[in-house]
Amino acid sequence: MIAVNPMDSASVLAAFGALGVLVVTFAESGLLVVGFFLPGDTLLFPAGVLCAGSAQQPARMALWEVLLCAAVGAVAGAQLGYLIGRHGGRALLARTSSRRVKDAARRAEGLLARYGHGKALVIGRFVPLLRSVLHPVAGALGVPARAFTLWQAVGGVLWSQTLVLAGYTLGASVPHIDDCLLPLVAVVVVLSLLPLLPEARRARRERRDSSE
């Protein structure tokens, strides 16, 4: 029996292949506190890399399967997150003891207020931590269902397909790159956190101004 660590992308891919991509992207995009701690970027990019080595991979890691599962998981998960937010999302966020989750929820609310529904839902997909709480927050704030469905689908497809195809392109271009998955995952983590830096600087500046 294979031991699976749901927070380890290599473990998930080895055990479940494309199905693992669907389940994790679904949970990360919609299950709020649970999804907050699951891999997203660090699962999709390595999945694409592994698809490029198709001669050594089982059929379940075919590129089309991973692309389809990633898109379905991202879009369906976000829709569930929205429904959770519409039916008790604020109470659920209030009950959580995780400061990281509460901070991410505040950032999600600020993003929606600053950029509007469409732009915020697309941008938010590419920001880790924020991605898992954005959809429930949108539901709790009463974002119109039609607008939410349209823009979360656009963001979900762009995010999931871009990361998988980026990994596939790298895997197809560099021989034996799948032997370096751990360093690659570390690079993806660093790059995915870059969008948080301007927000962190702004928050630090606001705290400094308020203390003066």
C-alpha positions in Angstrom: 0.0 0.0 0.0 1.4 3.4 -1.0 1.6 6.0 1.7 0.4 9.4 0.3 1.2 12.8 1.7 -1.5 15.1 0.3 0.8 18.1 0.8 3.6 16.5 -1.2 3.1 16.9 -5.0 5.5 14.1 -5.9 3.6 11.7 -3.5 0.2 12.7 -5.0 1.4 12.3 -8.6 3.0 9.0 -8.0 0.0 7.5 -6.3 -2.9 9.0 -8.4 -1.5 10.6 -11.5 -4.0 12.9 -13.3 -6.8 12.0 -10.9 -4.7 13.4 -8.1 -4.4 16.6 -10.0 -8.2 16.9 -10.3 -8.8 16.2 -6.6 -6.1 18.6 -5.3 -7.0 21.5 -7.6 -10.6 21.0 -6.7 -9.9 21.0 -3.0 -7.4 23.9 -3.1 -9.8 26.0 -5.2 -12.9 25.4 -3.1 -12.6 23.8 0.3 -11.4 26.9 2.1 -9.3 25.9 5.2 -8.6 22.4 3.9 -7.5 23.7 0.5 -5.4 26.3 2.1 -2.7 23.8 2.9 -2.7 21.8 -0.4 -0.2 22.1 -3.2 -1.4 23.9 -6.3 1.3 25.5 -8.4 3.8 23.0 -7.0 1.5 20.1 -8.3 0.6 21.4 -11.7 4.1 22.4 -12.9 5.7 19.0 -11.9 2.7 17.2 -13.5 3.5 18.9 -16.8 7.2 18.0 -16.5 6.4 14.4 -15.9 4.0 14.3 -18.8 6.9 15.2 -21.1 8.6 12.0 -20.1 5.7 10.0 -21.4 7.9 7.0 -22.5 8.6 6.4 -18.8 5.2 7.4 -17.4 2.0 5.3 -17.3 -0.9 6.3 -19.6 -2.7 8.0 -16.7 -0.1 10.8 -16.9 -0.9 11.7 -20.5 -0.8 15.4 -21.1 -4.4 15.8 -22.3 -5.6 14.0 -19.1 -3.7 16.3 -16.8 -4.8 19.4 -18.7 -8.5 18.3 -18.5 -8.3 17.2 -14.9 -6.6 20.5 -13.9 -9.2 22.6 -15.6 -12.2 20.7 -14.3 -10.8 20.6 -10.7 -10.0 24.3 -10.7 -13.3 25.5 -12.1 -15.6 23.1 -10.2 -13.7 23.7 -7.0 -14.0 27.4 -7.2 -17.8 27.1 -7.9 -18.1 25.0 -4.7 -16.1 27.5 -2.8 -18.5 30.3 -3.9 -21.5 28.2 -2.8 -19.8 27.7 0.6 -19.3 31.4 0.9 -22.9 32.2 0.0 -24.1 29.8 2.7 -22.2 30.5 5.8 -18.7 31.5 4.6 -18.3 34.4 7.0 -19.2 32.3 10.0 -16.7 29.6 8.8 -13.9 32.1 8.5 -14.8 33.6 11.9 -14.5 30.2 13.5 -11.1 29.3 12.1 -8.1 29.8 14.5 -5.6 30.2 11.6 -4.2 33.7 11.4 -2.9 32.9 7.9 -6.3 32.0 6.7 -7.9 35.2 8.2 -5.1 37.4 6.7 -5.7 35.8 3.3 -9.4 36.4 3.6 -8.8 40.1 4.3 -6.5 40.3 1.3 -9.1 38.6 -0.9 -11.7 41.1 0.2 -9.3 43.9 -0.6 -8.5 42.5 -4.0 -12.2 42.3 -5.0 -12.8 45.8 -3.7 -9.8 47.3 -5.5 -9.9 45.6 -8.9 -13.6 44.5 -9.4 -14.9 41.0 -9.8 -13.4 40.0 -13.1 -9.9 41.2 -12.7 -9.7 40.1 -9.1 -10.9 36.6 -9.8 -8.3 36.2 -12.6 -5.4 37.7 -10.7 -6.2 35.9 -7.5 -5.9 32.5 -9.2 -2.1 33.1 -9.6 -1.5 34.1 -5.9 -1.0 31.2 -3.5 -2.8 31.2 -0.2 -5.2 33.9 -1.6 -6.4 31.4 -4.2 -8.0 29.1 -1.6 -10.1 31.8 0.2 -10.9 34.1 -2.8 -13.9 32.1 -4.0 -15.6 31.6 -0.6 -15.0 35.3 0.1 -16.6 36.3 -3.2 -19.7 34.2 -2.3 -19.9 35.8 1.2 -19.7 39.3 -0.3 -22.5 38.6 -2.7 -20.6 38.7 -6.0 -23.3 38.0 -8.7 -23.3 34.3 -9.6 -23.1 34.9 -13.4 -20.1 37.2 -13.2 -18.4 35.0 -10.7 -18.9 31.8 -12.8 -17.6 33.5 -16.0 -14.4 35.1 -14.5 -13.5 32.3 -12.1 -13.7 29.9 -15.1 -11.4 32.2 -17.2 -9.0 32.5 -14.3 -9.1 28.8 -13.5 -8.4 27.7 -17.0 -5.6 30.2 -17.5 -3.9 29.3 -14.3 -4.1 25.5 -14.6 -3.3 25.2 -18.3 -0.4 27.7 -18.1 1.4 25.9 -15.3 0.9 22.4 -16.8 2.0 23.5 -20.3 5.0 25.5 -18.8 6.1 22.3 -17.1 5.5 20.2 -20.2 7.5 22.6 -22.3 10.4 22.6 -20.0 10.3 18.8 -19.6 10.2 18.3 -23.4 13.1 20.8 -23.9 15.6 19.7 -21.2 16.5 16.0 -21.1 16.2 14.3 -17.7 14.8 17.5 -16.1 12.4 15.2 -14.2 15.5 14.2 -12.1 15.5 17.8 -10.7 11.9 18.1 -9.7 12.6 19.2 -6.1 14.7 22.2 -7.1 12.1 23.0 -9.8 9.3 22.9 -7.2 11.4 25.3 -5.0 11.7 27.7 -7.9 8.0 27.5 -8.6 7.2 28.3 -4.9 9.5 31.3 -4.9 8.0 32.6 -8.2 4.4 32.1 -7.0 5.1 34.1 -3.9 6.4 37.2 -5.8 2.9 38.6 -6.3 2.5 38.8 -2.5 5.5 41.2 -2.1 3.8 44.4 -3.2 0.9 43.6 -0.9 3.2 42.9 2.0 5.1 46.2 1.4 1.8 48.1 1.2 0.5 46.5 4.5 3.8 47.3 6.2 3.6 50.9 5.1 0.1 51.2 6.3 1.0 49.9 9.7 3.9 52.2 9.9 1.8 55.2 8.9 -0.9 54.3 11.4 1.6 54.1 14.2 3.0 57.6 13.6 
